[in-house]
């Protein structure tokens, strides 16, 4: 009387397989029917879609022609704003770079442009305060050079002449002397 689990599962499984097969058959038949109808009505449907598309295209072109000057003006203003912002950003970046380089140079002890200009002004003022001196005579310079060339060269602390290094041989002309 009581059915085993195997028998119950077998009957339910068979019913499920039959239901899935019937559903698959219906889906296949619906697909074939849709395909056949699309072939029959396809030409007419395609023509309708082309006409609707052409009308929509003409309408959008008319609307766009009315809006083009406004869009161009807006884009021009937007480009101007972006240009101003970019210029401001580059100016800011340049200022930051200059400040950092200036700080680095100061930390290394390099004087600033203002400090160099101040020193230049001080040197000019000191030069202006000095009495004028005549330029040195150039005629005495060649005589001093000639006298320096004629003086014999001697080593410091040696009155006898050049000192030979240890192990050095005498000049061949002085060997027998």
Buried (B, 14 or more C-beta within 10 A) or exposed (E): EEEEEEEEEEEEEEEEEEEEEEEEEEEEEEEEEEEEEEEEEEEEEEEEEEEEEEEEEEEEEEEEEEEEEEEEEEEEEEEEEEEEEEEEEEEEEEEEEEEEEEEEEEEEEEEEEEEEEEEEEEEEEEEEEEEEEEEEEEEEEEEEEEEEEEEEEEEEEEEEEEEEEEEEEEEEEEEEE
